[in-house]
Amino acid sequence: MKAIYKRELKAYFQSMTGYVLIAFMVIFTGIYFMAYNLNSGYPYFSYVLMNINYILIIAVPLLTMRSFAEERKNKTDQMLLSAPVKLFDIVMGKYLAMTTVFAVPCAVFCLFPLIIKSFGTAYLKVDYLSILMFFLMGCIYIAIGMFLSSLTESQIIAAVTTFGALLLIYLWGGLIDFLPTSNVSGIIGTVVLITLLAFIIYRMTGNWIMAGITELAGVIIVTVLSFAKASLFENLLVNMMKRLYIADVFDNVAVNHLFDVSGLIMYLTVAAVFVFLTMQSIEKRRWS
């Protein structure tokens, strides 16, 4: 893992990608910092992070698009997978290299609350918790981008699909307001999610029997519950979508100044899930 980590980290700075990404994030954040904190006198740096979190939609695809897509295009992934290195070490080495690049601007962000404090009142606890959650949210986005990069050999496709996925996540909170709350919509939404789960199982394992059993069992359970107690599905779709709203945890810290340990656990879990999916995607290709 250490050798792959060093190789990937070196590659990001040899190609200038790392420098450009760091400069872009620091400069962009600095502009907002001057506008909100220095000129307007707003004491929370977390307010800046809340307003600039959309730059991750641009920065992360640029960071993750080459992670596995470039290896597949250049056919160097075969050498990597045949080397005496565990698949976990390969994936984590690449993932940690990307998170290290992303951690550099986040480390620079830690100076901004101190600048605010030098001018007057500052809320360091809220600001530093916001920076931590901003970093962890970026780690989730990087894991998603890495997974999507493992599915294709085109860096452009990897970047575009990652951009689309992150844009959907960014708009998720607004889209929830348009969801219906009736029992029927809850039933349909649950069946769609079960079908999506079955499709993921099939793509990861190639076993259509397992996917079919998952689909059939899920539909039967939903059908039985819909006849036994249809009220269970009222607002179910909206509630499920709210739980999948990743940015909500960060917003609670940055806007409401509320820190929830369960949110921290959720961020770590979601990142781990997409790292695992990346491993499964590569494992499937290794044996296909």
C-alpha positions as CSV (number, residue, x, y, z in Angstrom):
1,M,0.0,0.0,0.0
2,K,2.8,2.4,0.9
3,A,4.5,2.0,-2.5
4,I,1.2,2.6,-4.4
5,Y,0.4,5.6,-2.2
6,K,3.7,7.2,-2.9
7,R,3.5,6.5,-6.6
8,E,0.0,7.9,-6.9
9,L,0.8,11.0,-4.8
10,K,3.9,11.7,-6.8
11,A,1.9,11.3,-10.1
12,Y,-0.6,14.0,-9.0
13,F,2.1,16.6,-8.4
14,Q,4.2,15.6,-11.4
15,S,1.3,16.2,-13.7
16,M,0.4,19.5,-12.0
17,T,-3.1,18.2,-11.2
18,G,-2.4,18.4,-7.5
19,Y,-1.0,21.9,-7.6
20,V,-3.9,23.2,-9.8
21,L,-6.5,21.6,-7.6
22,I,-5.0,23.0,-4.4
23,A,-4.6,26.5,-5.8
24,F,-8.1,26.5,-7.2
25,M,-9.7,25.5,-3.9
26,V,-7.6,27.9,-1.8
27,I,-8.0,30.9,-4.1
28,F,-11.7,30.3,-4.5
29,T,-12.2,29.9,-0.7
30,G,-10.1,33.0,-0.1
31,I,-12.3,35.1,-2.3
32,Y,-15.4,34.1,-0.3
33,F,-13.4,34.5,3.0
34,M,-12.6,38.1,2.1
35,A,-16.2,38.8,1.0
36,Y,-18.0,37.3,4.0
37,N,-15.5,37.3,6.9
38,L,-13.2,40.3,6.3
39,N,-15.4,42.7,4.4
40,S,-18.8,41.9,5.9
41,G,-17.5,41.0,9.3
42,Y,-19.3,37.6,9.6
43,P,-17.6,35.7,12.4
44,Y,-18.2,32.1,11.2
45,F,-15.8,30.6,8.7
46,S,-18.3,27.7,8.5
47,Y,-20.5,30.1,6.5
48,V,-17.9,30.3,3.8
49,L,-17.6,26.5,3.6
50,M,-21.3,26.2,3.3
51,N,-21.3,28.5,0.4
52,I,-18.4,27.0,-1.5
53,N,-19.1,23.3,-1.0
54,Y,-20.4,23.2,-4.6
55,I,-16.8,23.6,-5.9
56,L,-16.3,19.9,-4.9
57,I,-18.6,19.1,-7.9
58,I,-15.8,20.5,-10.1
59,A,-12.7,19.6,-8.1
60,V,-13.4,16.0,-7.2
61,P,-14.0,14.7,-10.8
62,L,-10.7,16.3,-11.9
63,L,-9.0,14.5,-9.0
64,T,-10.6,11.0,-9.4
65,M,-11.1,10.6,-13.2
66,R,-7.6,9.2,-13.7
67,S,-7.5,6.9,-10.7
68,F,-8.5,3.7,-12.5
69,A,-9.7,4.8,-15.9
70,E,-6.2,5.7,-16.9
71,E,-4.8,2.4,-15.7
72,R,-7.4,0.5,-17.9
73,K,-6.8,2.7,-20.9
74,N,-3.0,2.2,-20.8
75,K,-3.5,-1.5,-19.9
76,T,-1.2,-1.1,-16.9
77,D,-4.0,-2.3,-14.6
78,Q,-3.2,-5.9,-15.7
79,M,0.4,-5.5,-14.4
80,L,-0.9,-3.9,-11.2
81,L,-3.5,-6.7,-10.6
82,S,-1.0,-9.5,-11.3
83,A,1.6,-8.0,-8.9
84,P,2.0,-9.6,-5.5
85,V,-0.1,-6.8,-3.9
86,K,-3.5,-7.2,-2.2
87,L,-6.4,-5.6,-4.0
88,F,-7.2,-3.7,-0.8
89,D,-3.7,-2.2,-0.8
90,I,-4.1,-1.1,-4.4
91,V,-7.5,0.6,-3.8
92,M,-6.6,2.1,-0.5
93,G,-3.2,3.3,-1.8
94,K,-4.9,5.3,-4.6
95,Y,-7.7,6.5,-2.3
96,L,-5.4,7.7,0.4
97,A,-3.3,9.5,-2.2
98,M,-6.4,11.4,-3.5
99,T,-7.6,12.2,0.0
100,T,-4.1,13.5,0.9
101,V,-4.2,15.9,-2.1
102,F,-7.6,17.1,-0.9
103,A,-6.4,17.4,2.7
104,V,-3.8,20.0,1.7
105,P,-6.4,22.8,1.0
106,C,-8.4,21.7,4.0
107,A,-5.3,22.2,6.2
108,V,-4.9,25.7,4.7
109,F,-8.5,26.4,5.7
110,C,-7.5,25.9,9.3
111,L,-5.7,29.2,9.2
112,F,-8.8,31.2,8.3
113,P,-10.5,31.0,11.7
114,L,-7.3,32.2,13.3
115,I,-7.3,35.2,11.1
116,I,-10.9,35.9,12.1
117,K,-9.8,35.6,15.8
118,S,-7.0,38.1,15.3
119,F,-9.6,40.7,14.3
120,G,-12.2,39.9,17.0
121,T,-14.7,37.3,17.9
122,A,-14.3,33.8,16.4
123,Y,-16.0,30.5,17.0
124,L,-13.2,28.1,16.6
125,K,-15.0,24.9,17.7
126,V,-17.7,25.4,15.1
127,D,-15.3,26.4,12.4
128,Y,-12.9,23.5,12.9
129,L,-15.7,21.0,13.1
130,S,-17.1,22.4,9.9
131,I,-13.6,22.0,8.2
132,L,-13.5,18.4,9.5
133,M,-17.0,17.6,8.1
134,F,-16.1,19.4,4.8
135,F,-13.1,17.1,4.5
136,L,-15.1,14.0,5.3
137,M,-17.8,15.0,2.8
138,G,-15.0,15.4,0.2
139,C,-13.7,11.9,1.1
140,I,-17.1,10.5,0.3
141,Y,-17.2,12.3,-3.0
142,I,-13.7,11.0,-3.8
143,A,-14.8,7.5,-3.0
144,I,-17.8,7.9,-5.4
145,G,-15.5,9.3,-8.1
146,M,-13.0,6.5,-7.7
147,F,-15.8,3.9,-8.0
148,L,-17.1,5.5,-11.2
149,S,-13.6,5.7,-12.5
150,S,-13.2,1.9,-12.0
151,L,-16.2,1.2,-14.3
152,T,-14.7,2.8,-17.4
153,E,-11.4,3.3,-19.3
154,S,-12.3,6.8,-20.4
155,Q,-11.2,9.6,-18.1
156,I,-13.8,11.9,-19.8
157,I,-16.6,9.5,-19.0
158,A,-15.4,9.0,-15.5
159,A,-15.3,12.8,-14.9
160,V,-18.7,13.4,-16.5
161,T,-20.4,10.6,-14.6
162,T,-18.8,11.8,-11.3
163,F,-19.9,15.4,-12.0
164,G,-23.4,14.2,-12.7
165,A,-23.5,12.0,-9.5
166,L,-22.2,14.8,-7.3
167,L,-24.5,17.4,-8.9
168,L,-27.4,15.1,-8.0
169,I,-26.2,14.9,-4.4
170,Y,-25.8,18.7,-4.3
171,L,-29.4,19.2,-5.5
172,W,-30.8,16.3,-3.4
173,G,-32.2,18.5,-0.7
174,G,-34.2,20.6,-3.2
175,L,-35.4,17.5,-5.1
176,I,-36.9,16.0,-1.9
177,D,-39.5,18.8,-1.8
178,F,-40.9,17.6,-5.1
179,L,-41.4,14.0,-4.0
180,P,-45.0,12.7,-3.4
181,T,-45.9,11.6,0.1
182,S,-48.8,9.2,-0.7
183,N,-48.9,5.5,0.1
184,V,-48.7,4.5,-3.5
185,S,-45.6,6.6,-4.2
186,G,-44.0,5.0,-1.1
187,I,-44.7,1.5,-2.4
188,I,-43.5,2.4,-5.9
189,G,-40.3,4.1,-4.6
190,T,-39.5,1.1,-2.4
191,V,-39.9,-1.3,-5.3
192,V,-37.6,0.9,-7.4
193,L,-34.9,0.9,-4.7
194,I,-35.2,-2.9,-4.4
195,T,-34.8,-3.2,-8.1
196,L,-31.7,-0.9,-8.0
197,L,-30.2,-3.1,-5.2
198,A,-30.8,-6.2,-7.3
199,F,-29.1,-4.6,-10.2
200,I,-26.1,-3.6,-8.2
201,I,-25.9,-7.2,-6.8
202,Y,-25.9,-8.5,-10.4
203,R,-23.3,-6.0,-11.6
204,M,-21.0,-6.8,-8.7
205,T,-21.4,-10.6,-8.7
206,G,-22.7,-11.5,-12.2
207,N,-25.1,-13.9,-10.4
208,W,-28.6,-13.3,-11.8
209,I,-30.1,-15.9,-9.5
210,M,-29.0,-14.0,-6.4
211,A,-30.2,-10.7,-7.9
212,G,-33.5,-12.3,-8.9
213,I,-34.1,-13.8,-5.4
214,T,-33.4,-10.4,-3.9
215,E,-35.8,-8.7,-6.2
216,L,-38.5,-11.3,-5.7
217,A,-38.2,-11.4,-1.9
218,G,-38.3,-7.6,-1.7
219,V,-41.4,-7.3,-3.9
220,I,-43.2,-10.0,-1.9
221,I,-42.4,-8.3,1.4
222,V,-43.6,-4.9,0.0
223,T,-46.8,-6.5,-1.4
224,V,-47.6,-8.2,2.0
225,L,-47.0,-5.0,4.0
226,S,-49.0,-2.9,1.5
227,F,-52.1,-5.0,2.2
228,A,-51.4,-5.5,5.9
229,K,-50.7,-1.9,6.8
230,A,-50.5,0.5,3.9
231,S,-49.9,3.5,6.2
232,L,-46.3,2.3,6.7
233,F,-45.6,3.6,3.2
234,E,-46.9,7.1,3.8
235,N,-44.0,9.6,3.6
236,L,-41.7,6.6,3.4
237,L,-40.1,7.7,0.1
238,V,-39.4,11.2,1.4
239,N,-38.0,9.9,4.7
240,M,-35.7,7.5,2.9
241,M,-34.5,10.2,0.5
242,K,-33.8,12.5,3.5
243,R,-31.6,9.8,5.1
244,L,-29.6,9.6,1.8
245,Y,-29.0,13.4,1.8
246,I,-25.2,13.4,2.5
247,A,-24.8,17.2,2.8
248,D,-27.3,17.4,5.6
249,V,-24.7,16.4,8.2
250,F,-22.3,19.1,7.1
251,D,-25.1,21.7,7.0
252,N,-26.1,20.8,10.6
253,V,-22.6,21.8,11.7
254,A,-22.0,24.7,9.4
255,V,-25.4,26.3,9.7
256,N,-27.1,25.0,12.8
257,H,-23.9,24.5,14.8
258,L,-25.0,21.0,15.8
259,F,-22.6,18.1,15.8
260,D,-24.0,14.6,15.6
261,V,-21.7,11.7,16.2
262,S,-24.1,9.5,14.1
263,G,-23.5,11.8,11.2
264,L,-19.7,11.3,11.5
265,I,-20.2,7.6,11.5
266,M,-22.5,7.8,8.5
267,Y,-19.8,9.7,6.5
268,L,-17.2,7.1,7.4
269,T,-19.6,4.3,6.5
270,V,-20.6,5.7,3.1
271,A,-17.0,6.3,2.1
272,A,-16.1,2.7,3.2
273,V,-19.1,1.4,1.1
274,F,-17.9,3.0,-2.1
275,V,-14.3,1.9,-1.5
276,F,-15.7,-1.7,-1.1
277,L,-17.7,-1.3,-4.3
278,T,-14.6,-0.2,-6.1
279,M,-12.8,-3.3,-4.9
280,Q,-15.7,-5.5,-6.1
281,S,-15.7,-3.8,-9.5
282,I,-12.0,-4.4,-10.0
283,E,-12.2,-8.0,-8.6
284,K,-15.0,-8.7,-11.1
285,R,-12.8,-7.4,-13.9
286,R,-9.8,-9.4,-12.7
287,W,-11.7,-12.7,-13.1
288,S,-13.8,-11.8,-16.1
